[in-house]
Amino acid sequence: MSKPDPASAGAKKSRRQGSGRQGPGRPVDMAKRDAILQATRRLLQQRGPGVTLEEVAEAAKVSRQTIYNNWPSKEQLLAAVIERGVDDIMRPLLQAAEDSDVAETLTVLARAYLKSLLDPAGFALLRLVLSSQEQHGPAYFGAGSARAKRLLSEYLRRQAERGVLDMEDPDLAAEHFMGMLKGNYFLKVMLHGPSAIEPEAHERRITATVATFLRAYGRSR
C-alpha cells in the first residue's frame, strides 16, 4: 500500500481548516487572491447581496475551485473582503510613525472612516448582513467593527505609553472616538442609503470629533 503524499495531505488539511492558505508546494497566488477580493467587492456594489461564487469566479477569471482553495465558504470570502476594507480604512494607523502627530493621524483616519460609510460596496455588505444576521453577522462584526476597534485601541494604547494621551481604558476610548465620528450617520445609511449623507458636512464633524477626543484624552501639559 502506498503512503499518502504529505504535501497533498497538508493542502487538504489547510482547506478544511479554512485558513485561506494552500498547502506546502502550492504557494498562494496573491494576484489571484486580489482579483477575487476586488471582483467580490465590485459585484456586491453592482448586484447587491445576491452575488454568487460562480459570478465572482467569472469576474475574477479564476475557477470556482480557486476560490474554495482560499476561502472554503462564502462567509469566509465576505469576511476577507471586509477585513481588506478595514485595513484600507485603518491604514493611517498602520503606517503612522510612532512619533507622528496624533491629531493629524486621527483626522486622516476619520476621513477614511466616514468615506467608507458612503461606499456602495460597503453598503451592499451591510444589506447582506442585515438580511441574514445569523449567517453573516459574526463574520461581519469580527472582521469589520471589532477589528477596526482593536487596531484603533492598540494605536491609542501606544500613544498613551508615549505620554501623548492619558487614558485608563484604550478600548473604551476607541469606542468613544468611533461613536462620536459615526454619530447618526450609520442609522441614516441603514434607513436611506449612502445618498442620505452630505459629504461636505464631513470636515465639520471630523474637526469637532478630533478636538473633543483630544480634550478628553489629551495629556495635560
C-alpha angles and dihedrals in degrees: 000000000000120000119244116259108254093212092052092047091049092052092050091049091050092052092047091053092050093229093147088232127110123228129266113298093027108079117201112263100226092189090059092045091053091047091052094048093047092047092050092051092046093049092048088056093048102036106020126221094332093080114132130210089243090060091047091051092050093047093047092044093234134114121264087242089060088059091049091048089061102030116019093200140031089243091059091047091052090048089054090051090050093047091051089051092050091050089053091051094045095045092109087063096040093051100034117115113240091245096045120125109276095209091052093046093049091048093054089046091050092053091052092045096051091044088057090059089063095046110117093212091052090049090051089055090050091052089050092052094047091050093055109017097166093053102041105015100088093048092047093049096043097047095035124031097014093048093047091050092048093051092048092045091052091050093049091048091054091050090050089052088052089055094243095110131035118213140132097205117037091182091059092044090053090052090050092052096046092042093053091046096048096040111149094341094094093054091048091052092048094049102034108015130243093302089071091072121083109218092203089067092059098086094054090051093045094049093048094046096050093044093048092046093051092047088055099041107019112114113250114244 
